[in-house]
Amino acid sequence: MIKTTITISRQMGAGGSYIGQLIAKRLGLKYIDREVLHLAAQEFGCDEETIAARSERVTSFWERVLGGLSFGVPEAAYNPPPLGNFSDRELFEKQTQILK
């Protein structure tokens, strides 16, 4: 069985959701938009906004290194905790699992 995935990148207000729904209907595919965010948020026990923010930006190598080095050092500048208590890889794997 062949699985088909179509992704649509768009600017805010460009009608990407509307176009995506039309394409899915015409091709007989399931349309998924915020459903992945909702399901991932349930799995990780956080809100959809946290998942959306983490999905849009991957933590850089230096952010991970410096964040780890500054942990517990009072002289270090305050670094807010990462959004959600899960790694970028865990989020990617969970979203992949949801889409399967």
Secondary structure as GFF3:
##gff-version 3
##sequence-region A 1 100
A	DSSP	alpha_helix	16	27	.	.	.	ID=ss1
A	DSSP	alpha_helix	35	44	.	.	.	ID=ss2
A	DSSP	alpha_helix	48	56	.	.	.	ID=ss3
A	DSSP	alpha_helix	61	70	.	.	.	ID=ss4
A	DSSP	alpha_helix	88	99	.	.	.	ID=ss5
###
